[in-house]
Amino acid sequence: MAINRPGNIGAFLPTTIAFDEETIRNLDLKSDEFREFLIAMLQAYNKTALVVNTKESAYYYLDQFVTSGLYFPTTTNLSTTQGRPIARAVVNFGALPNAGVKSVAHNIPSFPDPTSAVHIYAAATQPSTAWIPIPFASPVLNKNIQLDVDPVNVNITTGIDYSAYTECYVVIEYILA
C-alpha cells in the first residue's frame, strides 16, 4: 500500500526579493492591486510557514528536544499521512571508562519503546590529541567501544583504558509516541 507523503518535504524558499518596496509604497490601499498584494503576501507567509515547519532543527540540547523530523506513519495505521515526530536528547557523558562499563542517566522523560530509537551515536575527545566516534570498531577486539541505551542510562563499554578521552557527548534520537 502506498503512503501519501506531504507535498512540501524538501521544500526550499527562494532567496530573491519577492516584493519591490517602492511599488508597495505607491499602492492605493483601496485598489485591486493592493488586494492582490495582500493575497500574495499571505501566500508567501504560508509557504514560509510550511517550509520552516518541515525543516529539522539542529539544536543539541541536554534535554528532550523535538527536531521537526518526521518518521513514516505507524505500520498499524497506514491510512494516515501523519508522520511521527522525532525527539533528540544529548547526554554529557564525561570521561570514557577504564576497561569496563560506565553508565550516565539520560533523563529522557517517559522512555519510549526501545524499537522507536532511530539514531544513537557519540564522539569522544582526548584534549589536544584525538577524537573518536562511538561506537568504535577496531580489528583489535579489546579496542572496540560499545554504546547502548536502557530505560534509565546511556552505557558505554570499553575493553581497554579510554579514560584519557575526557569529553564525550551522546546523541539519542527517537520517535515520540
Buried (B, 14 or more C-beta within 10 A) or exposed (E): EEEEEBEEEEBEEEEEEEEEEEEEEEBEEEEEEEEEBEEEEEEBEEBEEBBEEBEEEEEEEEEBBEBBBBBEBEEEEEEEEEBBBBBBBBBEBBBBBEEEEBBBEBBBEEBBEEEBBBEBEBBBBBEEEEEBEBBBEEEEEEBBBBBBBEEEBBBBBBBBEBBBBEBBBBBBBBBEE
